[in-house]
Amino acid sequence: MTDLAAAIAGAVDEDRLVRTAAELIAIPSFTGSEQACAEYLTGELTAAGMEAELQSIEPGRANAVGRLPGAGGGPALMFNGHLDTSYSGEEPWLEGPGYKPNPVMRDGVILGLGIMNMKGAVACYVEAVRALRDAGVRLAGDLIVAGVAGEIEKAEWGEYTGAEYRGYGVGTRHLMAEGVTADACILGEPTEQKVVLGHFGTIWARISTAGPFMHTAFVPGRLAENSIIRMQDVVEAVAGFAGEWEERARYHERRGALNIAAINGGFPWRASRTPHRTDLFIDMRVPPTMPLAEAEAAFAELVETLRAAHPEAGITSEIYVSVPGAEIAESHPVIAAIDAGHAAAFGGTADRDHVRWGSDASTLSRRGIASVNYGPIAGALPGPEGESVPIQSLVGMATSYAVAAANYCEGSGS
């Protein structure tokens, strides 16, 4: 470890970091209601010595942006993390403490809504800036911290409208529209301390069947015309296509994926009528090496096959979300900077990975900002207890982020 890296590591304050993470958890910030969390983060970035601003997006929603100007001549690095949480904390089927906006410390672990995805990493960003300041590090390039709204994979459709459904990069798109940019970006999604060199994109699509709308009294002898009954053949065909897609959409060690996500048809409040339409919704994960047009064409072929096989079903379709994947070259300088940070914090070189989930790296990459995901340990999926992150993983990540910033932005001691 270099003297500079050692000084930075020594300046990371565990208690201060944990306090920041806990305070972030305690501010509810479900998608569409990120304003209060962004206001808090803006204050913390200002206190850490950054030039910070609150970017208003729409009522109740904002980004927090901090900039630490460099001395000049070095590349600019952004730390980007979303403030919106996957859940509201009020879902009756999610009872564990890690699903609530109330921090719990237990056996060296922090539990609480958003700590994994991804308030823990945001707290690490803030602590990394503090550590650079306390260690007397001066950067040549600018360092930017962005806490953004609306990253969670959500989209408006039909009656599901409003800010709570506007995700999939809303905050980061606004960030860049307001002129905030960098040469490279690190996103602290929970990657198990691995460097994620690439992730899938997605298309969300609807396939619908039609049927006659009539009273139950006239159903005998015509049940096969029911749009829900007709949808059974569609579901079976899509399930078969899913296996084909897994093979066709392979990316490095990952198979592709297709999820049958939702089905909607009929009137629970009026069961005396047949459904005139039944909708099936799917999520097709698309590797970054495959043009979205190719995936869209594959979906169109599936629909045409269904129409040919079931002409009586009145099949219609649409694609309502289309997001590309993202990847970064192993040779990019930000990867070497992360390796230097990882070595200082954990020893050795970070493992590499490729994943099926998405992130704002899709939005950033499309604007020419080389982006990589690298974040704390969180386990594969939240279990009954909900979201949690080991405190020592956060401490290590804060150290790694700070050293990576010093390395990439060409930092020096005072």
Buried (B, 14 or more C-beta within 10 A) or exposed (E): BBEBBEBBBEBBBEEBBBBBBBBBBBBBBBBBBBBBBBEBBBEBBBEBBBEBBBBBBBEBBBBBBBBBEBBEEBBBBBBBBBBBBBBBBEEEEBEBBBBBBBBBEEEEBBBBBBBBBBBBBBBBBBBBBBBBBBBEBBBBBBBBBBBBBBBBBBEBBEEEEEBBBBBBBBBBBBBBEBEBBBBBBBBBBBBBBBBBBBBBBBBBBBBBBBBEEBEEEEBEEEEEBBBBBBBEBBBEBBEEBBEEBBEBBBBEEBBBBBEEEEEBBBEEEEEEBBBBBBBBBBBBBBBBEBEBEEBBEBBEEBBEEBBEEBEEBBBBBEBEBBBBBBBBEEEBBBBBBBBBBBBBBBEEEBEEBBBBBBBBBBBBBBBEBBBBBBBBBBBEEBEEBBBBBBBBBBBBBBBBBBBBBBBBBBBEEE
